[in-house]
Amino acid sequence: MKIFQRSQWRAQALVGTLIAAAVLTGCSAQSPPGHDERLSKAAGLARITLVCAKDLWEETKPKSGSNSVKATVSNISSGPRANRGLVRVTMTGTNLVAYLKELDDNGHPSVANGEQQNTASSRRVYDALAPKIDKIKAARSESDPEPSIVIDDTIPERP
């Protein structure tokens, strides 16, 4: 009888462990490959500029909480992208890390959390930033410009 009870207890413990693992796995974002390395790389940037539609920035920027982002936002009023509703968002690398975390949480939600109101736009911004951040190389001189990423699908990007 004791052997049966011990086996039953082990089976219940195993089922409990499997359920806990399933719940924990379902509660986290489904981050894209290379996400942690991308965050480390972003943290090392002194400054980066993102150019995008003002509404896209407003919809995807962290509203509050642990992923708050300090950024300088200015309208683009001159040059080839003038008067298109675009903004230039300049932030430090550590603020970019917070922004990427927010984009990942909203753009790649877990099955348990489901899609957010801004899932599509967060995924779009993350998918535009990720390959550009991955390709950033160390500056060769102090006069090298800061990295700049443009999200404007109405004007083709130059190679």
Secondary structure per residue as TSV (DSSP state, phi and psi in degrees):
chain	resnum	aa	ss	phi	psi
A	1	M	-	360.0	-42.1
A	2	K	H	-63.8	-36.7
A	3	I	H	-63.8	-41.5
A	4	F	H	-64.1	-43.7
A	5	Q	H	-64.2	-39.9
A	6	R	H	-64.7	-41.4
A	7	S	H	-65.7	-39.9
A	8	Q	H	-65.8	-42.0
A	9	W	H	-62.5	-42.3
A	10	R	H	-63.8	-41.0
A	11	A	H	-63.5	-42.7
A	12	Q	H	-65.3	-39.6
A	13	A	H	-63.9	-40.7
A	14	L	H	-64.7	-44.8
A	15	V	H	-61.4	-43.7
A	16	G	H	-60.9	-41.7
A	17	T	H	-63.6	-43.8
A	18	L	H	-64.1	-40.4
A	19	I	H	-65.2	-44.3
A	20	A	H	-60.9	-42.3
A	21	A	H	-63.6	-41.0
A	22	A	H	-65.1	-40.9
A	23	V	H	-66.4	-46.2
A	24	L	H	-64.2	-39.3
A	25	T	H	-65.8	-38.0
A	26	G	H	-74.2	-13.7
A	27	C	T	-93.5	-7.7
A	28	S	S	-103.3	157.5
A	29	A	-	-65.8	153.8
A	30	Q	-	-94.6	69.7
A	31	S	-	-58.9	141.6
A	32	P	-	-68.0	159.4
A	33	P	T	-57.1	140.7
A	34	G	T	84.1	4.7
A	35	H	H	-60.5	-47.0
A	36	D	H	-64.4	-41.3
A	37	E	H	-64.5	-36.7
A	38	R	H	-64.1	-42.0
A	39	L	H	-62.9	-41.7
A	40	S	H	-63.0	-42.8
A	41	K	H	-65.2	-44.0
A	42	A	H	-60.8	-38.2
A	43	A	H	-60.5	-27.6
A	44	G	T	-85.3	-1.9
A	45	L	-	-82.5	135.2
A	46	A	S	-70.4	-43.4
A	47	R	-	-160.0	149.2
A	48	I	E	-145.1	149.6
A	49	T	E	-119.3	135.4
A	50	L	E	-116.7	131.0
A	51	V	E	-114.1	123.6
A	52	C	E	-158.0	174.1
A	53	A	E	-63.5	141.9
A	54	K	H	-57.6	-42.5
A	55	D	H	-62.7	-36.5
A	56	L	H	-65.0	-43.7
A	57	W	H	-62.7	-48.0
A	58	E	H	-60.3	-37.4
A	59	E	H	-75.2	-29.4
A	60	T	H	-103.9	-14.9
A	61	K	S	-69.2	147.9
A	62	P	-	-62.3	135.2
A	63	K	-	-82.4	-39.8
A	64	S	S	-172.5	-176.7
A	65	G	S	95.6	-159.3
A	66	S	T	-72.7	-19.2
A	67	N	T	-100.1	37.9
A	68	S	-	-66.6	144.4
A	69	V	-	-124.4	128.3
A	70	K	-	-99.6	121.1
A	71	A	-	-145.3	152.5
A	72	T	E	-97.2	124.0
A	73	V	E	-117.7	127.5
A	74	S	E	-138.2	145.4
A	75	N	E	-71.4	145.6
A	76	I	-	-92.2	112.5
A	77	S	-	-118.2	4.0
A	78	S	S	-143.6	162.1
A	79	G	S	90.3	-174.2
A	80	P	T	-67.3	-17.6
A	81	R	T	-105.6	14.5
A	82	A	T	-66.3	149.2
A	83	N	T	55.2	35.2
A	84	R	S	-111.8	8.7
A	85	G	S	79.7	19.6
A	86	L	E	-94.1	153.4
A	87	V	E	-126.6	154.7
A	88	R	E	-105.6	119.0
A	89	V	E	-111.5	116.3
A	90	T	E	-112.5	130.4
A	91	M	E	-146.3	165.6
A	92	T	-	-82.0	169.1
A	93	G	H	-62.5	-38.5
A	94	T	H	-67.1	-33.5
A	95	N	H	-71.8	-33.2
A	96	L	H	-63.0	-37.5
A	97	V	H	-58.9	-47.5
A	98	A	H	-62.2	-40.1
A	99	Y	H	-65.2	-44.0
A	100	L	H	-62.0	-39.0
A	101	K	H	-62.4	-43.2
A	102	E	H	-64.1	-44.8
A	103	L	H	-61.4	-41.1
A	104	D	H	-65.2	-47.2
A	105	D	H	-58.8	-43.6
A	106	N	H	-84.0	-33.6
A	107	G	H	-86.4	-20.1
A	108	H	S	-132.0	60.5
A	109	P	-	-69.8	157.2
A	110	S	-	-73.0	163.2
A	111	V	T	-61.3	-38.0
A	112	A	T	-66.4	-37.5
A	113	N	T	-82.5	-28.6
A	114	G	-	71.9	176.1
A	115	E	-	-73.3	147.2
A	116	Q	-	-96.5	172.6
A	117	Q	T	-62.3	-31.7
A	118	N	T	-109.0	25.8
A	119	T	H	-60.9	-48.0
A	120	A	H	-63.1	-45.1
A	121	S	H	-70.4	-37.0
A	122	S	H	-64.9	-41.9
A	123	R	H	-63.5	-40.8
A	124	R	H	-60.9	-46.0
A	125	V	H	-67.3	-45.4
A	126	Y	H	-58.3	-46.2
A	127	D	H	-66.0	-25.5
A	128	A	H	-80.1	-38.3
A	129	L	H	-73.9	-41.5
A	130	A	H	-53.1	-55.3
A	131	P	H	-67.1	-29.4
A	132	K	H	-70.1	-42.7
A	133	I	H	-64.4	-42.0
A	134	D	H	-59.9	-30.3
A	135	K	H	-90.3	-6.6
A	136	I	-	-63.3	129.9
A	137	K	-	-109.5	159.9
A	138	A	-	-62.0	143.3
A	139	A	-	-61.9	141.8
A	140	R	S	-88.0	-22.7
A	141	S	S	-152.0	167.8
A	142	E	T	-67.1	-19.6
A	143	S	T	-88.7	-3.4
A	144	D	S	-60.8	138.2
A	145	P	-	-71.1	156.2
A	146	E	-	-68.2	153.3
A	147	P	-	-61.5	139.9
A	148	S	E	-133.3	131.4
A	149	I	E	-121.6	126.9
A	150	V	E	-110.6	128.2
A	151	I	-	-117.9	97.6
A	152	D	-	-151.7	94.8
A	153	D	T	-72.1	-5.9
A	154	T	T	-86.9	-14.3
A	155	I	S	-123.8	122.5
A	156	P	-	-60.9	141.2
A	157	E	-	-75.8	139.5
A	158	R	-	-77.4	143.6
A	159	P	-	-65.2	360.0
